[in-house]
Amino acid sequence: MARKQKQQGVLLGDGYGWTTRNPMMLTRRLQVAAKKLEIIKTDTGFDSIAVAGSSGAVPGAILAIALQVPLIFVRKRDDNGHGATVECMGRHYAKKYIILDDFICSGGTVRRIYTQIQKEAARQNCIQPECVGVYLYDQTDKLHTVGLTERVTVPVWEL
């Protein structure tokens, strides 16, 4: 019986679909997102983009650079990496930010991003920055708003 030849390298994937399987689709989606976010930026005045985890890091960094705004990175709960729970590219006092995520299922990720940024502002004894909304780069479910707390609801824009 012939032995099966081993593959060169190891097959890795992100489990989310388009972000690594199709670089051309990623490019097109982020170009569309950059155009839409530029309009939202003009309308809302956001000065930074907030993301969570590795799934948000790639599109978040690309879009932050395209829009020339800092990226706020909120680590996921189980992230044992070095660094703070809330970090930013460069030194920046965020006043208004938009949350960037792939999709909303339960809303837990966007609420966690909001909560961690608010906690960091309180820890620094700063004025709480305003979350102007959420932009979803991989969902078109026509959500109109999402509740971040019992009293805070923000608009949702999608691809």
MOKA-V214952 format. One record per pair of residues at least 4 apart in sequence whose C-alpha atoms are under 7 Angstrom apart, sorted by the first residue. I is the first residue (numbers start at 1). GAP is how many residues later the second one is. If there is no record, write none. Layout:
[[I,GAP] [I,GAP]]
This chain:
[[13,7] [14,6] [17,4] [18,4] [18,7] [18,8] [19,4] [19,7] [22,4] [23,4] [24,4] [25,4] [26,4] [27,4] [28,4] [29,4] [30,4] [31,4] [32,4] [33,4] [33,104] [33,126] [34,4] [34,29] [34,32] [34,33] [35,4] [36,4] [37,4] [38,4] [38,29] [39,4] [40,4] [41,4] [41,5] [44,88] [45,51] [46,50] [46,51] [46,52] [46,86] [47,22] [47,47] [47,48] [47,49] [47,50] [48,21] [48,22] [48,23] [48,24] [48,46] [48,48] [48,49] [48,50] [49,15] [49,21] [49,22] [49,23] [49,48] [49,49] [49,50] [49,51] [50,21] [50,22] [50,23] [50,47] [50,48] [50,49] [50,50] [51,5] [51,6] [51,9] [51,21] [51,22] [51,23] [51,48] [51,49] [51,50] [52,4] [52,21] [52,22] [52,23] [52,24] [52,61] [53,4] [53,21] [53,22] [53,23] [56,4] [56,45] [57,4] [58,4] [59,4] [60,4] [60,11] [60,40] [61,4] [61,10] [62,4] [63,4] [64,4] [64,5] [64,6] [64,7] [65,4] [70,18] [70,19] [71,17] [71,18] [72,14] [72,15] [72,16] [72,17] [73,13] [73,14] [73,15] [74,11] [74,12] [74,13] [74,39] [75,4] [75,10] [75,11] [86,30] [86,31] [94,35] [95,34] [95,35] [96,33] [96,34] [96,35] [96,36] [97,33] [97,34] [97,35] [98,33] [98,34] [98,35] [98,36] [99,11] [99,34] [99,35] [99,36] [100,34] [100,35] [100,36] [101,34] [101,35] [101,36] [102,34] [102,35] [102,36] [102,37] [103,33] [103,35] [103,36] [107,4] [108,4] [109,4] [110,4] [111,4] [111,37] [112,4] [113,4] [114,4] [114,34] [115,4] [116,4] [117,4] [118,4] [118,10] [119,4] [120,4] [121,4] [121,5] [121,6] [121,7] [122,4] [132,22] [133,21] [133,22] [133,23] [134,21] [134,22] [134,23] [135,21] [135,22] [135,23] [136,21] [136,22] [136,23] [137,21] [137,22] [138,21] [139,19] [139,20] [140,18] [140,19] [143,13] [144,11] [144,12] [145,8] [145,9] [145,10] [145,11] [146,7] [146,8] [146,9] [146,10] [147,5] [147,6] [147,7] [148,4] [148,5]]
